[in-house]
């Protein structure tokens, strides 16, 4: 699993974020800083969409697969706006 990029770089709660990477097909949970969402749409092994959950704050995005060993964290942060 690996996050290469995401868009937009700034989002509000309940907005959709597109995450691009590799090995994303098995994604079960997406974290925006420390707030998690299971509202995920997997488009391919390279692209997923995730809804920014309530409680999200500015920070890194982390995707988790079937277990805690399958995960990846973004190198850059996403800004969560009110």
C-alpha positions, 0 to 999 in steps of 0.5 A: 500500500502506498499513497502517492497523492490526494485531491483536493489538498483542502476540504470540509467535513462531508466532502469527498477526497480522491486518493491516488496510490498503489495497492489500495484495493484492500482499503477498509478504513481511511483516517484523516488525522485521527478521525476514521471513515468507512465511507469509501468508494474503491475505484481501482487498485490506484484510486479510492474516494473517501468522505471526510468524517466529522471530527477530522482535523488538519493532518495526514491521511492514512489508509488501512487494509485488512490488518494494521500491517497493511497501511500507508500514510500520506507524506503531505497534510490535508487542510480540513476547513470549517 
